Amino acid sequence: MKKIFYVYRTARSRDLINFNKGTEPDHFLYGFNYFQKAGFKVNFSDIAYSKLNFLKPLLYPIEYLAIKKTSIGFRIDQAVILLPRLLKSDLIIVAPDSAALPILLLKKLKLLNKPIVYISIGLVNELVSKEASLFTKFYKRLFLEANVIICHSPIEVTTFIKLQPKLKNRVFFIPFGIDIEYFESQTKEEKFILSVGRDRSRDYKLLSDKKIRILKIIFFFSTN
């Protein structure tokens, strides 16, 4: 298993270029560069975010409906346009939900037969409050097409298994990795706490506690 293909929710070419220049951290790549270092053939494509993606305006109504019902997109155009590249890979890593779900659908329809690592961020929390909806029932079946599901929160692992018990041995918690070399303090004059992300469950109360207020707190927000 040498060929790994990444599917991202947003374009990543510029992020990779900037990382190689040393002007951007690597966590937006979800481990891409580490697989490269390990000798794997790793690739991705931004074609879904270019003018060459003629499918987007045709299929956007499906995504719009998904967003309206679940607040998470469903980039079916991305899955279809990337299918030739997916078929040539040995392993597919999809991050996160809006890109992953339609690729799981391709596998469900037998148009794709490759192992899939699905990195989920936030979707399952949206679904638990809408368990009776048709979208939730549909997604519960799609989840079974993933060989591995990775969550960045232990609570999401529990929620996934509660929502779809058949996933018990496929869902894992892996802490979100931060590029500590990029964010390392250059001055060494003061300690600081770095808070990365924009999730709704971030413990801002702890970060603002008077016991740690003596430390500088840096917030780094991401939409990727």
BELLIN-V787104 format. One record per helix or strand of 3 or more residues. SS is the DSSP state (H for helix, E for strand). FROM is the first residue (numbers start at 1). TO is the last residue. If there is no record, write none. Layout:
((SS & FROM & TO) (SS & FROM & TO))
This chain:
((E & 3 & 8) (H & 13 & 21) (H & 27 & 29) (H & 32 & 37) (E & 41 & 44) (H & 47 & 49) (H & 56 & 70) (H & 76 & 87) (E & 91 & 95) (H & 97 & 108) (E & 115 & 120) (H & 123 & 128) (H & 134 & 143) (E & 148 & 151) (H & 154 & 163) (H & 165 & 167) (E & 171 & 173) (E & 192 & 196) (H & 204 & 207) (E & 216 & 220))
